[in-house]
Amino acid sequence: MSQTLLVTGGAGFVGAGLIRSLLTDFPDAAIVSLDNYFTGVPENHVNDPRVTYLDGSTVDVAKIWADRGLARPEIVFHLGEYSRIVASFDDHDLTWEFNLLGTKEVVKFAATNGAKLIYAGSSSKFGNDGQDENLNPYAWTKAKNIEYIKNYATWYGLDYAITYFYNVYGPGQITSGKYATVMGIFEHKYLHGEPLPVVSPGTQTRDFTHIDDIVRGIVLVAQRGKGDGYLLGTGQEWPIIEVAKMFGVPFELVPALRGERVRGQADNTKATELGWRPERRLDDYIAAFVAAHPR
């Protein structure tokens, strides 16, 4: 193998999709996943001899790598962090460990090995003219990591590019439990004949982006991107209540959740300058889902 690529969080929703893409886009590469299986699951593993799955914490990435005697990675895709807004209030210690302690070690590991770091930032930092980064522990830690990566590059030298995901949906998303996504919850409730829960007031918007578009964006940024500002979103806002109505079944308003932002819409200018374009539309996806599962 001529290259080694590290994907943290490789057993998660986005990580698994990324690994499948990397197998095609980097045909000569060996791919290593490091995941603590907090939300990742073995069912997301890709059955390919070029992929190695390691169970461990990003806090220990350097030791794990050395103990396994792995080749120096050329690209580090860092997706393995805590990634839920509302639950981060209760999971404060985990958010701190995964997002601050773990990322500190991943950044150092990438720089030490001369690898390019591709970081999955959070779109939550852009809301309300940047004030939304302080709404919850998750958004705050993610925003601090952006500052840290930029400063680290200045202090010590680091080749990096930062992407931002906007409400990723599609096959493989988490559909139940406290870490489920909005679209995952809607699909789960739909399939079980239950009303779709719409968080009040329902007029809050999100920019839903299909997993295939997200993965293409990550790979393109790895190949051509440099620095900060690659927002991977369609650029279209969808009010949550309108998304629920697309399923054509009853929905119900549920109490507002702590720490959530009012709007979400990507300015994907910098990503499109690399040649990226979102190809999947949310309304088409939901229509196909409903057609495949008539009620």
Secondary structure by P-SEA (a helix, b strand, c coil): ccbbbbbcccccaaaaaaaaaaaaacccbbbbbbbcccccccccccccccbbbbbccccaaaaaaaaaccccccccccccccccccccccaaaaaaaacaaaaaaaaaaaaaacbbbbbbccccccccccccccccaaaaaaaaaaaaaaaaaaaccccbbbbbbccccccccccccccccaaaaaaaaaaaccccccccccccccccccaaaaaaaaaaaaaccccccccccccccccaaaaaacccbbbbbccccccccccccccaaaaaaacccccccaaaaaaaaaaaccc
